């Protein structure tokens, strides 16, 4: 056994394992669409005229059933797309599948995103395959070269064409894998897919037809403005894309690689990557096989410590999934005093400890008047008002929950919502609506109390001009921390003290 990772998904190999009576369910992720690949596979096996597809949605249920019956009788292929949009209709599809007697050659392909209400019977009766971008640069390139044939690479015997296709495959893989480093790689998740790669292949293929002079400007313009760049809506991300296009698609890069008799290292790729002087697909696959299993930040032009960002994102996702798995549906659906007491006691005890020796719970606050004092002081007073009100609101809701658990009060709808959220390790929506803080309830409570106490201290310091140089901007500017308030604070501090201020700025890492 050479490796533990499964081979890249190949629909042609998958077809050889399918049966007429067993639907093939392709579980897709955001940006993944197997339609074009299925169409090409059907063209090789049964002909494109014998392949049909229906995009499910409103008013398409009857059309889909009629098309299914016709394909069953004639032995043709049918693809029903986006079944997660019509989960209520799936029981009818199950009945139809149970009663059908398909002709030889019939295949039913289904595509759907993950959905909690997807019928389990259809899942059990289908061959399930995940269809998504493979993780890692190496696996991404492997999948690309699995989908390309030797004839596609060596067509016309153009060395520059074969090398340009490798540049395209590398460019596509880098664009997809940079999504693991949000927001440093891309500012958001862009749905780059195989259809983008296929469109890029067709552009390069056509530009090399008939011995024309290859114009790299066409490649840059189409990939930037119509294909990959058409999905990008951020100026900084567009600059990154433009830089990649200039780096990988230029005549100098390819000229350097085949002006010498032996393979030469190029600057566009990492030091260990050699661009083959060959039109053989096996040579390019050998380059891909030689890549390390783990992606290195240098492959994407990112700093070496960027892995910390990716690890934080992955760990957050794992923790979120573990919390979902640990949720007790039965505990939140009905009241059970013992379960609620055991599960919610840590939250109630934490809140009690946080407020020991504090007057926040019983403090009386009034809405500050407008136009009184400096703008900075007015802002801090408003922050204090909101902070105390939030603490008292949380205390009131947790006190009601405690009374229900002790049996001294009746269960209300609001208390039930609060308990359900806390049992699911989620911050209640009623709290988040007042201040968007951490998603973990216990971290949220700690953050609220610490900031409420800090805002009181800082308010007192603001009343003493000579003490303005010791307060913490991050603690004062609680709801909105902006450059505008920072600039106003510096001006107010300078005017009041007649000397420069030394602010303690803390980075939220």
PESUL-V748283 format. One record per residue. N is the residue number from 1. RES is the residue in one letter. PHI is phi in whole degrees, -180 to 180 (999 if undefined). Layout:
# PESUL-V748283
n:res:phi
N:RES:PHI
N:RES:PHI
This chain:
# PESUL-V748283
n:res:phi
1:X:999
2:X:-84
3:X:-155
4:X:-85
5:X:-69
6:X:-70
7:X:-67
8:X:-60
9:X:-65
10:X:-129
11:X:-65
12:X:-68
13:X:-66
14:X:-64
15:X:-60
16:X:-66
17:X:-98
18:X:-95
19:X:-127
20:X:-64
21:X:-91
22:X:-118
23:X:-65
24:X:-108
25:X:-100
26:X:-96
27:X:-88
28:X:-102
29:X:-111
30:X:-59
31:X:89
32:X:-95
33:X:-143
34:X:-85
35:X:-57
36:X:-66
37:X:-66
38:X:-66
39:X:-62
40:X:-67
41:X:-65
42:X:-63
43:X:-62
44:X:-80
45:X:-105
46:X:-116
47:X:94
48:X:-65
49:X:-70
50:X:-102
51:X:-117
52:X:-130
53:X:-143
54:X:-131
55:X:-85
56:X:-72
57:X:174
58:X:-66
59:X:83
60:X:-101
61:X:-64
62:X:-67
63:X:-62
64:X:-66
65:X:-65
66:X:-65
67:X:-66
68:X:-62
69:X:-63
70:X:-67
71:X:-68
72:X:-63
73:X:-71
74:X:-95
75:X:75
76:X:-98
77:X:-97
78:X:-138
79:X:-121
80:X:-102
81:X:-99
82:X:61
83:X:-68
84:X:-67
85:X:-84
86:X:-132
87:X:-62
88:X:-68
89:X:-89
90:X:-61
91:X:-58
92:X:-66
93:X:-65
94:X:-61
95:X:-61
96:X:-65
97:X:-69
98:X:-69
99:X:-97
100:X:-83
101:X:-127
102:X:-73
103:X:-78
104:X:-56
105:X:99
106:X:-68
107:X:-139
108:X:-115
109:X:-107
110:X:-123
111:X:-125
112:X:-162
113:X:-84
114:X:-63
115:X:-145
116:X:-67
117:X:-100
118:X:-68
119:X:-65
120:X:-68
121:X:-66
122:X:-66
123:X:-62
124:X:-69
125:X:-88
126:X:-110
127:X:-86
128:X:-98
129:X:-139
130:X:-85
131:X:-119
132:X:-154
133:X:-64
134:X:-65
135:X:-74
136:X:98
137:X:-63
138:X:-64
139:X:-67
140:X:-63
141:X:-66
142:X:-60
143:X:-64
144:X:-61
145:X:-77
146:X:-71
147:X:-81
148:X:-96
149:X:-92
150:X:-63
151:X:-66
152:X:-66
153:X:-77
154:X:-92
155:X:-55
156:X:77
157:X:67
158:X:-85
159:X:-65
160:X:-62
161:X:-65
162:X:-63
163:X:-70
164:X:-65
165:X:-67
166:X:-66
167:X:-61
168:X:-64
169:X:-62
170:X:-66
171:X:-60
172:X:-64
173:X:-64
174:X:-65
175:X:-61
176:X:-74
177:X:-76
178:X:-64
179:X:-67
180:X:-77
181:X:-118
182:X:-69
183:X:-97
184:X:-79
185:X:-72
186:X:-123
187:X:-75
188:X:-154
189:X:-85
190:X:-100
191:X:-87
192:X:-69
193:X:-138
194:X:-64
195:X:-66
196:X:-67
197:X:-62
198:X:-65
199:X:-65
200:X:-63
201:X:-62
202:X:-64
203:X:-64
204:X:-63
205:X:-62
206:X:-73
207:X:-69
208:X:-95
209:X:-74
210:X:69
211:X:66
212:X:-70
213:X:-73
214:X:-73
215:X:-112
216:X:-68
217:X:-62
218:X:-64
219:X:-64
220:X:-59
221:X:-65
222:X:-70
223:X:-69
224:X:-79
225:X:-98
226:X:-116
227:X:-104
228:X:-68
229:X:-66
230:X:-66
231:X:-93
232:X:-97
233:X:-124
234:X:-122
235:X:-64
236:X:-65
237:X:-65
238:X:-67
239:X:-67
240:X:-63
241:X:-62
242:X:-63
243:X:-65
244:X:-63
245:X:-62
246:X:-69
247:X:-77
248:X:-97
249:X:-118
250:X:-152
251:X:-67
252:X:-64
253:X:-60
254:X:-76
255:X:-65
256:X:-63
257:X:-78
258:X:-123
259:X:-86
260:X:-112
261:X:-74
262:X:-114
263:X:-64
264:X:-120
265:X:-71
266:X:-114
267:X:-81
268:X:-71
269:X:-106
270:X:-58
271:X:-59
272:X:-85
273:X:-97
274:X:-113
275:X:-82
276:X:-64
277:X:-94
278:X:-155
279:X:-104
280:X:-85
281:X:-65
282:X:-66
283:X:-66
284:X:-72
285:X:-66
286:X:-65
287:X:-62
288:X:-65
289:X:-63
290:X:-80
291:X:-70
292:X:-70
293:X:-67
294:X:-92
295:X:-70
296:X:-106
297:X:-56
298:X:-64
299:X:-62
300:X:-108
301:X:72
302:X:-109
303:X:-67
304:X:-65
305:X:-87
306:X:-67
307:X:-60
308:X:-61
309:X:-63
310:X:-64
311:X:-65
312:X:-65
313:X:-64
314:X:-65
315:X:-65
316:X:-64
317:X:-66
318:X:-64
319:X:-62
320:X:-62
321:X:-67
322:X:-64
323:X:-65
324:X:-63
325:X:-66
326:X:-85
327:X:-66
328:X:-106
329:X:-64
330:X:-64
331:X:-67
332:X:-88
333:X:-79
334:X:-144
335:X:-82
336:X:-135
337:X:-59
338:X:-68
339:X:-65
340:X:-63
341:X:-65
342:X:-68
343:X:-81
344:X:-101
345:X:-59
346:X:-58
347:X:-69
348:X:-65
349:X:-67
350:X:-63
351:X:-62
352:X:-65
353:X:-68
354:X:-64
355:X:-101
356:X:-68
357:X:76
358:X:-114
359:X:-102
360:X:-62
361:X:-66
362:X:-104
363:X:-71
364:X:-99
365:X:-128
366:X:-123
367:X:-65
368:X:-63
369:X:-77
370:X:-81
371:X:76
372:X:-107
373:X:80
374:X:-74
375:X:-59
376:X:-67
377:X:-64
378:X:-62
379:X:-65
380:X:-66
381:X:-64
382:X:-66
383:X:-63
384:X:-65
385:X:-58
386:X:-66
387:X:-65
388:X:-65
389:X:-62
390:X:-67
391:X:-60
392:X:-69
393:X:-66
394:X:-64
395:X:-63
396:X:-63
397:X:-69
398:X:-71
399:X:-66
400:X:-63
401:X:-64
402:X:-64
403:X:-64
404:X:-65
405:X:-65
406:X:-78
407:X:86
408:X:-99
409:X:-148
410:X:-84
411:X:-77
412:X:-109
413:X:-65
414:X:-66
415:X:-66
416:X:-64
417:X:-63
418:X:-62
419:X:-65
420:X:-61
421:X:-64
422:X:-67
423:X:-65
424:X:-90
425:X:60
426:X:-117
427:X:-78
428:X:-56
429:X:-65
430:X:-64
431:X:-78
432:X:-63
433:X:-66
434:X:-87
435:X:-158
436:X:-83
437:X:-117
438:X:-59
439:X:-78
440:X:-76
441:X:-59
442:X:-70
443:X:-66
444:X:-62
445:X:-63
446:X:-62
447:X:-65
448:X:-64
449:X:-67
450:X:-64
451:X:-74
452:X:-65
453:X:-69
454:X:-65
455:X:-67
456:X:-69
457:X:-62
458:X:-69
459:X:-66
460:X:-64
461:X:-67
462:X:-66
463:X:-76
464:X:-112
465:X:-53
466:X:-70
467:X:-99
468:X:-67
469:X:-88
470:X:-122
471:X:-88
472:X:-104
473:X:-60
474:X:-64
475:X:-77
476:X:-72
477:X:-83
478:X:-88
479:X:-75
480:X:-131
481:X:-113
482:X:-133
483:X:-68
484:X:-63
485:X:-66
486:X:-62
487:X:-65
488:X:-62
489:X:-62
490:X:-63
491:X:-65
492:X:-64
493:X:-64
494:X:-66
495:X:-68
496:X:-80
497:X:-102
498:X:60
499:X:-152
500:X:-64
501:X:-102
502:X:-112
503:X:-86
504:X:-92
505:X:-95
506:X:-110
507:X:-89
508:X:-85
509:X:-90
